[in-house]
């Protein structure tokens, strides 16, 4: 007959002896929480039977504690121990298994009340969908985030990965999801965290464990309560984990797997597409590389690569126009010049939204502290880079800009060609060279391999065309703004 050791007093003693060894060898602070919830069910034919309440803890124990548990059981049970097995048993069953839970049943009932207060989110008041300026450069990302806010946990968008360069609106979109859900679904537990928040929470408990301070358990429980039991996790700037040890990344990977298995929504943001991360082998340490080459552990990269990735690009002209019009409403531009000022400020490609906001903040401050009369002329002067003075435009520089705007090239403009694709930009170049430089007609004509009379004729012809064609006049004016900026 098989010799079976079940949950009798001797079995409990075996488990207590194993726990003592595990608490010494366990270097991961989450082990403190995990080990308390494991149930020892018996020992038969060399195999120890354990039980846990869910798949999350089963996976975590197998991937992180297998070796030290083998050593602990071998030291207690001797050569008769072969292996251990883990099964999933509902939480209620675990309460029956552990006698220590029964005497403090009232305390267990009170715990949900302690979790009731909502974690205060650090959100910007203005970061809502209503205040987000949509355009061709961000339309897909914005619509995906709206869909997540309206229907969190939808497998079609879970996890969602929003990527793009810094300052294009990723944080705005993630916080917009949080703001929408807090208003539409007040009972939903939303966690918005920056990568550094996650690392800070993890590091706090890790340091407490290393220093053996008394608040380790409290910090560990708070960590689990915040991240594991949320309904929506909004994780900003995940790429900042790349310079850390893989343990932090793998902890996040297991967390994401758990949340997805529970139907909870996860949204990441990053400054790059998941395909641009370099994979690092598990159990290795990521070396600092100055950010030149990103590294993400294989375990975390797997869920990132399975995300639905939507990108945000540099704002196009129309999006820049909308941004500047909305964000400059409280700047007292001269009414008659307001539209032209917004147009002028929108034409030069701006790297990101922060650059636009910084420019407008400067104009706002100049008006407030220096009582500047913000007409078009004053704005043109104020947006010039400080210390650069007046940059003198050259005939060649104007011609190159015009050629680029018309999709042509300088060689064609200075050639003898007379087709429509070259004639119009050549006329515009001559017109702007005459308007914006001190070059003589003869010098302008020489650059374009024409005589001065041809320059006069081209300018007169373009002037008549602009009188009849408003779109052409607008285009020439925009190129002039671009050159002035």
C-alpha positions in Angstrom: 0.0 0.0 0.0 1.3 3.5 -0.9 2.7 5.4 2.0 0.8 8.7 2.0 1.5 11.7 4.3 -1.6 14.0 4.2 -2.5 17.1 6.1 -1.9 15.8 9.6 0.2 17.4 12.3 3.4 15.8 10.9 2.5 17.2 7.4 2.1 20.7 8.8 5.4 20.4 10.5 7.1 19.4 7.2 5.6 22.5 5.5 6.6 24.8 8.3 10.1 23.5 8.2 10.2 24.0 4.4 8.8 27.6 4.8 11.5 28.5 7.2 14.1 27.6 4.6 12.2 29.2 1.8 12.0 32.6 3.6 15.8 32.6 4.0 16.6 31.7 0.3 13.8 33.7 -1.4 15.3 36.9 -2.7 12.2 38.2 -4.5 9.9 40.2 -2.1 6.8 38.9 -3.9 7.7 35.5 -2.5 6.6 36.7 0.9 3.1 37.1 -0.4 3.2 34.0 -2.7 4.4 31.6 0.0 1.7 32.6 2.5 -1.0 31.6 0.0 0.4 28.2 -0.9 -1.3 25.2 0.6 0.6 22.0 1.5 -1.8 19.1 0.6 0.4 16.0 1.1 3.4 13.9 0.1 3.0 10.6 -1.9 5.4 8.5 -3.9 8.1 11.1 -3.7 5.9 13.9 -4.9 4.7 16.9 -2.8 1.3 18.2 -3.7 0.7 21.9 -3.3 -2.2 24.1 -4.2 -2.7 27.8 -5.1 -5.8 29.9 -5.8 -5.1 30.9 -9.4 -3.0 30.4 -12.5 -1.1 33.7 -11.9 0.5 32.3 -8.7 1.1 28.9 -10.2 3.1 30.4 -13.2 5.0 32.7 -10.9 6.1 30.0 -8.5 7.1 27.6 -11.2 9.1 30.3 -13.1 10.8 31.9 -10.1 10.9 29.6 -7.0 11.2 26.1 -8.5 14.9 25.7 -7.7 14.8 27.0 -4.1 11.7 24.9 -3.4 13.4 21.7 -4.6 16.3 22.4 -2.3 14.1 23.1 0.7 12.0 20.0 0.3 15.1 17.9 -0.3 16.6 19.2 2.9 13.5 18.4 4.9 12.3 15.1 3.3 15.6 13.7 2.3 16.2 11.4 -0.6 12.6 10.3 -0.6 11.6 13.6 -2.2 11.5 13.6 -6.0 9.5 16.6 -7.1 6.6 18.8 -6.3 3.3 19.4 -8.1 1.0 22.4 -8.1 -2.7 22.4 -8.6 -5.3 25.3 -8.7 -7.9 25.3 -5.9 -10.4 28.2 -5.5 -9.7 30.8 -2.8 -12.5 29.5 -0.6 -10.9 26.1 -0.4 -7.6 27.6 0.8 -9.4 29.3 3.7 -10.5 25.8 4.9 -7.0 24.4 4.5 -5.3 27.1 6.7 -6.6 26.9 10.2 -5.0 30.2 11.0 -7.6 32.0 8.9 -10.6 30.8 10.9 -9.8 32.7 14.2 -9.4 36.0 12.3 -12.4 35.6 10.0 -13.8 39.1 10.9 -10.5 40.6 9.8 -10.7 38.9 6.4 -14.2 40.3 6.0 -12.9 43.8 6.7 -10.1 43.7 4.2 -12.2 44.7 1.2 -13.2 47.8 3.0 -9.5 48.8 3.2 -9.2 48.4 -0.5 -12.3 50.5 -1.3 -10.5 53.9 -1.4 -9.5 54.7 -5.0 -5.8 55.1 -5.7 -5.3 58.8 -6.5 -4.2 59.1 -10.1 -1.8 61.9 -11.1 -3.7 63.2 -14.1 -3.5 66.5 -15.9 -6.9 68.2 -15.9 -6.7 69.2 -19.5 -5.8 65.7 -20.8 -9.2 64.6 -22.1 -10.4 63.4 -25.4 -12.3 66.6 -25.8 -9.0 68.6 -25.7 -7.1 66.3 -27.9 -6.6 67.7 -31.4 -7.2 65.0 -34.0 -5.5 64.9 -37.4 -4.2 62.6 -40.0 -1.1 62.1 -38.0 -2.9 60.7 -34.9 -6.4 59.7 -36.0 -5.9 55.9 -35.7 -4.3 56.1 -32.3 -7.0 58.4 -31.0 -9.9 56.2 -32.3 -8.2 53.1 -30.8 -7.9 54.8 -27.4 -11.5 55.9 -27.5 -12.6 52.4 -28.3 -10.7 51.0 -25.3 -12.2 53.7 -23.0 -15.7 52.7 -24.2 -15.2 49.0 -24.1 -12.2 48.0 -21.9 -11.0 44.4 -22.2 -12.1 43.9 -25.8 -9.7 41.2 -27.1 -9.4 43.1 -30.4 -7.5 45.9 -28.7 -5.9 44.2 -25.7 -3.2 45.0 -25.0 -3.0 48.3 -27.0 0.4 49.8 -27.7 0.6 53.5 -28.6 4.0 54.5 -30.0 5.5 57.7 -31.3 8.3 60.2 -30.6 8.3 62.3 -27.4 5.8 65.2 -27.3 3.3 63.9 -29.8 0.4 63.2 -27.4 0.8 59.6 -26.1 0.5 60.6 -22.5 -2.5 62.8 -23.4 -4.3 59.8 -24.9 -3.5 57.4 -22.0 -4.7 59.9 -19.4 -7.8 60.6 -21.6 -8.7 57.0 -21.2 -8.4 57.3 -17.5 -10.4 60.5 -17.3 -13.2 59.0 -19.5 -13.5 55.8 -17.4 -13.4 57.6 -14.1 -16.3 59.7 -15.3 -18.3 57.0 -17.2 -17.5 54.0 -14.9 -16.7 55.3 -11.4 -16.4 51.8 -9.9 -13.7 50.7 -12.4 -10.3 50.5 -10.8 -8.0 52.4 -13.2 -4.2 52.5 -12.7 -2.2 55.0 -14.7 1.5 54.7 -14.0 4.7 55.9 -15.6 7.4 53.4 -16.0 9.3 55.1 -13.1 6.2 54.8 -10.9 6.3 51.0 -11.4 10.0 50.8 -10.7 9.7 53.1 -7.7 7.0 50.8 -6.2 9.0 47.7 -6.9 12.3 49.2 -5.6 10.7 50.4 -2.3 9.8 46.9 -1.3 13.0 45.4 -2.6 15.1 47.8 -0.5 12.9 47.1 2.6 13.4 43.4 2.1 17.2 43.8 1.8 17.3 46.0 4.9 14.9 43.6 6.7 12.7 46.4 7.8 9.2 45.8 9.3 7.1 47.2 6.5 8.1 44.6 3.8 4.8 42.8 4.0 2.7 46.0 4.0 4.6 47.3 0.9 4.3 44.0 -0.9 0.6 43.8 -0.3 0.1 47.3 -1.5 2.1 46.5 -4.6 -0.1 43.5 -5.4 -3.3 45.4 -4.5 -2.4 48.3 -6.8 -1.3 46.4 -9.9 -2.7 42.9 -9.8 -6.3 43.8 -8.8 -6.8 46.7 -11.2 -9.3 46.7 -14.0 -7.4 48.9 -16.4 -3.6 49.3 -16.4 -2.2 52.3 -18.4 1.5 52.0 -18.5 3.4 55.1 -19.9 6.9 55.0 -21.5 7.5 51.3 -21.2 10.8 51.7 -23.0 12.3 53.2 -19.8 12.5 49.7 -18.4 15.1 48.8 -21.0 18.1 49.8 -18.8 17.0 47.8 -15.8 17.5 44.2 -14.7 15.3 41.7 -16.4 13.6 40.9 -13.1 11.6 44.1 -13.3 10.6 43.4 -16.9 9.6 39.8 -16.2 7.6 40.9 -13.2 5.6 43.2 -15.6 5.3 40.4 -18.2 3.7 38.0 -15.6 1.4 40.8 -14.5 0.3 41.5 -18.0 -0.4 37.8 -18.6 -2.5 37.7 -15.4 -4.5 40.8 -16.3 -5.2 39.6 -19.8 -6.3 36.2 -18.5 -8.8 38.0 -16.2 -10.1 40.1 -19.1 -8.6 43.3 -17.8 -7.4 46.0 -20.2 -3.7 46.9 -20.6 -2.4 49.9 -22.6 1.2 50.7 -23.2 2.9 53.7 -24.6 6.5 53.9 -25.9 8.7 56.1 -28.1 9.2 53.2 -30.5 7.5 50.3 -32.2 7.9 46.9 -30.4 9.9 45.6 -33.4 12.6 48.2 -32.6 13.5 46.7 -29.2 16.4 44.3 -29.0 15.7 41.1 -27.2 17.8 40.1 -24.2 18.0 36.5 -23.0 16.1 35.7 -19.8 18.1 35.7 -16.5 20.7 38.0 -17.9 21.4 41.6 -16.8 20.8 44.4 -19.2 23.8 46.6 -19.5 23.6 50.4 -19.7 24.0 51.5 -23.3 23.3 55.2 -23.3 19.9 54.6 -24.9 21.5 53.9 -28.3 20.3 50.3 -28.5 17.1 49.4 -26.6 17.0 46.0 -24.8 13.9 44.2 -23.5 13.8 40.8 -22.0 12.4 38.0 -24.1 9.6 37.4 -21.6 8.4 41.0 -21.7 8.9 41.4 -25.4 6.5 38.5 -26.2 3.4 40.4 -24.9 4.6 43.7 -26.4 4.9 42.1 -29.8 1.4 40.7 -29.5 0.0 44.1 -28.8 -2.1 46.1 -31.3 0.4 48.8 -32.2 -0.9 52.2 -33.3 1.4 55.1 -34.1 1.4 58.8 -33.7 3.3 60.8 -36.3 4.7 64.4 -36.4 1.7 66.8 -36.8 0.9 67.8 -40.3 0.0 71.3 -41.4 -3.7 70.9 -40.8 -3.1 69.4 -37.3 -0.7 72.2 -36.5 -3.2 74.8 -37.5 -5.9 73.3 -35.3 -3.5 73.0 -32.4 -2.3 76.6 -32.7 -5.8 78.0 -33.1 -7.1 76.2 -30.0 -4.1 76.8 -27.8 -3.8 80.5 -28.7 -7.4 81.5 -27.9 -6.3 83.3 -24.8 -3.4 85.1 -26.5 -4.5 88.6 -27.5 -3.4 88.5 -31.2 -4.7 91.5 -33.2 -8.1 90.4 -34.4 -7.6 91.4 -38.0 -4.3 89.4 -38.1 -5.3 86.4 -36.0 -6.0 84.0 -38.9 -2.8 85.0 -40.7 -0.7 84.7 -37.5 -2.0 81.2 -36.9 -1.2 80.4 -40.5 2.3 81.9 -40.2 3.0 79.9 -37.0 1.7 76.7 -38.5 3.7 76.6 -41.7 7.2 75.6 -40.5 7.2 71.9 -39.5 7.4 71.6 -35.7 9.0 68.6 -34.1 6.2 68.0 -31.6 3.3 69.5 -29.7 5.6 70.7 -26.9 7.6 72.9 -29.3 4.3 74.5 -30.4 3.2 75.1 -26.8 6.6 76.5 -25.9 6.4 79.0 -28.8 2.9 80.1 -27.8 3.9 80.4 -24.1 6.7 82.7 -25.2 4.3 84.9 -27.1 1.9 85.0 -24.2 4.7 86.0 -21.8 6.0 88.7 -24.2 2.5 90.2 -24.3 2.0 90.0 -20.5 5.4 91.4 -19.4 6.4 93.6 -22.2 3.0 94.9 -23.4 3.8 93.9 -27.0 1.1 94.7 -29.6 0.8 91.2 -31.1 0.1 92.0 -34.8 1.5 89.8 -37.6 4.7 91.9 -37.8 5.4 91.6 -34.1 4.9 87.8 -34.1 7.2 87.4 -37.0 9.9 89.2 -35.1 9.3 87.5 -31.8 9.4 83.9 -33.0 12.9 84.4 -34.5 15.5 82.4 -32.6 17.2 84.6 -30.0 20.6 85.8 -30.8 20.4 84.9 -34.5 19.6 88.4 -35.7 18.2 88.9 -39.2 19.1 86.1 -41.6 19.6 87.5 -45.1 17.9 85.3 -47.7 19.7 84.4 -50.8 18.4 83.8 -54.3 19.6 80.2 -54.2 18.0 79.6 -50.8 14.6 80.9 -52.0 14.8 78.9 -55.2 15.6 75.7 -53.3 12.7 76.2 -50.9 10.2 77.0 -53.8 11.4 73.9 -55.7 10.9 71.7 -52.7 7.4 73.0 -52.1 6.4 72.4 -55.7 8.1 69.0 -55.9 10.7 70.1 -58.3 14.5 70.7 -58.1 16.9 73.5 -58.6 18.4 72.1 -61.7 15.0 72.2 -63.5 14.3 75.8 -62.4 17.6 77.0 -63.8 17.3 75.1 -67.0 15.7 76.1 -70.4 12.7 74.0 -69.9 9.3 75.7 -70.4 6.8 73.0 -69.3 4.1 73.9 -66.8 5.8 71.9 -64.0 8.8 74.1 -64.1 7.6 77.4 -65.4 5.3 78.2 -62.4 7.8 77.5 -59.6 10.4 79.5 -61.6 8.0 82.4 -61.7 7.3 82.1 -58.0 11.0 82.0 -57.2 11.7 85.1 -59.3 8.8 86.9 -57.6 9.9 86.1 -54.1 13.6 86.8 -54.9 12.6 90.3 -56.0 10.3 90.8 -52.9 12.6 89.4 -50.3 16.2 90.1 -51.4 18.2 93.2 -52.5 19.4 91.4 -55.6 19.0 93.2 -58.9 16.8 92.0 -61.7 19.9 91.2 -63.7 21.4 89.1 -60.9 18.1 87.2 -60.4 17.9 86.6 -64.2 21.6 85.4 -64.3 20.9 82.8 -61.6 18.0 81.4 -63.6 19.9 81.7 -66.9 17.5 84.4 -68.1 17.9 88.1 -68.9 16.4 90.8 -66.7 13.5 91.4 -69.1 12.4 87.8 -68.6 12.4 88.3 -64.9 10.1 91.3 -65.2 7.7 89.4 -67.5 7.6 86.4 -65.1 6.8 88.6 -62.1 4.0 90.4 -64.0 2.6 87.1 -65.3 2.5 85.6 -61.8 0.9 88.8 -60.3 -2.0 88.5 -62.8 -2.4 84.8 -62.1 -2.6 85.4 -58.4 -5.2 88.1 -58.9 -7.4 85.5 -60.6 -6.4 82.4 -58.5 -6.9 82.7 -54.8 -5.4 79.2 -54.1 -2.2 80.2 -56.0 -2.0 83.5 -54.1 -2.4 81.6 -50.8 0.3 79.1 -51.8 2.8 81.9 -52.6 2.0 83.6 -49.4 2.5 80.4 -47.4 6.0 79.9 -49.0 6.8 83.5 -48.1 5.8 82.8 -44.5 7.9 79.7 -44.5 10.9 81.7 -45.7 10.3 84.4 -43.1 10.1 81.8 -40.3 
